[in-house]
Amino acid sequence: MTQPSFATHEVFNQSPPFEDVDLFAVDRPLVEAVKANGGVAAERELSAFGKHWGSAAMAERGRVANENTPKLRTFDAKGNRRDQVEFHPAYHELMAHSAHAGVHNSTWTADGKPAGGAAEVIRAAKFYIASQVETGHLCPITMTRASVGALAMQPDLLARVMPVLSTRSYDPSFAPWWQKRGMTLGMGMTEKQGGTDVRANMTRAVRERDGYRITGHKWFMSAPMCDAFLVLAQADGGLTCFFMPRFAPDGSVNAIQFQRLKDKLGNRSNASSEVEFVGAYAERVGEEGKGIRTIIQMVQLTRQDCAIASVGLMRSGLAHALHHARHRSVFQKHLADQPLMQAVLSDMALHVEASTALVMRLCRAFDRTPHDAAEAAYMRLLTPAIKYWTCKSAPPFLYEAMECLGGNGYVEDGILARHYRESPVNAIWEGSGNVMCLDVLRALSREPEPAMAVLQSLAADTTGLPGAGEAVAFIGKTFRRADGERVARLAVEKLALLAAAAALNGVSPHSAELFAATRLATNHASMYGAVELDSGDVRALLERALP
């Protein structure tokens, strides 16, 4: 018998999935920013990466990994304490694909030295692309890469770790790190009574013949499935950084006891924990009492990744919104042809284009820091400013992207709801907005001449752009005020906007002029689309964003 056909069951006027695309090649602002910052030779490699991560298969892995969240297995079947974290296979597949591409280690040589060239820019482009598909698994990827910066303060330990860390293999087995094909590292600094104020940490480290034994409680320790962690604890000489492996040197499970996994707003595929150390074995990294100086080598790199991931999330939001608008008809026209929607999408595209240029320019500074004092000053001053602006921009931007899709954007069937839940973590992790502003002020007070030289360089790079001269004067005047901390957010945001205009001017001068006119010459409205752009500029911005 023929089943009746119901017209209400037909699906039409919906956009197809934004999948099976080259996430590098379709992103002209990214292609141009990579080229402008020294990464042009890697275009074929990045296109292959973009095709792979833009596939429907990778999108499905991201969805499944977030719907099947990690589970803590405190004991094995016989009652032995194991403290293992169990993941869905999709999570392990994402980790393996990132590791195979070197996202966790390609900025270092096999012996732990900076790789040089455009390694930071090229790796950042991959990180930016991967973040558009699944951001949670990038937490241990970030920390593993960044840990080398801290481990370099203890050369003998670095020499032992790098043969395992430098491979492009992912090995999820629960075994001592020295027996594995590849390894990941996490970090534990935050305690209940201190939070950002890590000097208030109460975890204790006692020196013994074979290393240190650490006792204490970490309120938030990231990625508990890692093979080792960099943690801060109070030793006799003061706050010190330590390398704490999951297994002690004799092969026994180290006394790292997870109390629970955190129930987070987003970042669901990734595990975060509350943990107790009950005389856990650890090795010192750097000198006793120099823990903050040691760990900051790692923190600068994780802050860099927070900024890159936030821009990647915004890029994904823009791409999905624009793709949907080009396929969705309303009032007898495609959404993308409606003037008001064009105003919104083009303003969003301008924001993402500037943000992309800015983070790639920052990564160029990281590439050049070892042999260029001016780039090192740029990196130190602008890393916190760029993290502040990009990370705090992401949540409202992604809300706007969801609204472009209407109800389809709000439901969990699509990726934008997950992106929205994911986005706040980058602003909170590794220093909230106020901490970033204080770090900019600290950089200015410690190195006033190099910092002012950076500001002068930005002034030169934005000469002739609308509002740039006034922005430079405002920043210089505000940072010299005695009550600078009170108005630091205003000055730091303006500094980031100026740096974005400068970076974009080196990639697309016309886009830089539009950005400066709408962000520096005037205060940008609180809503996207509340600017007036020429219709030709609107079309050009949208075509650059997604052909």
Buried (B, 14 or more C-beta within 10 A) or exposed (E): EEEEEEEEEEEEEEBEEBBEBBBBBBBBBBBBBBBBBBBBEBBEBBBEBBBBBBBEEBBEBBBBBBEBBBEBBEEEEEEEEBBBBEBBEBBBBBBBBBBBBBBBBBBBBEEBEBBEBBBBBBBBBBBBBBBBBBBBBBBBBBBBBBBBBBBBBBEEBBEBBBEBBBBBEBBBEBEBBBEBEBBBBBBBBBBEEBBBEBEEBEBBBEEEEEBBBBBBBBBBBBBBBBBBBBBBBBBEBEBBBBBBBBBBEEEEBBBBBBBEBBEBEBBBBBBBBBBBBBEBBBBBBBBBBBBBBBBBBBBBBBBBBBBBBBBBBBBBBBBBBBBBBBBBEEEEEEBBEBEEBBBBBBBBBBBBBBBBBBBBBBBBBBBBBEEBEBBBBBBBBBBBBBBBBBBBBBBBBBBBBBBBBEEBBBEEEBBBBBBBBBBBBBBEBBBBBEBBBBBBBEBBEEBEEBBBBBBEBBBEBBEEBBBBBEBBEBBBEBBEEEEBEEEBBEBBBBBBBBBBBBBBBBBBEEBBBBBBBBBBBEEBEEEBBEBEBEEEBBEBBBEBBBE
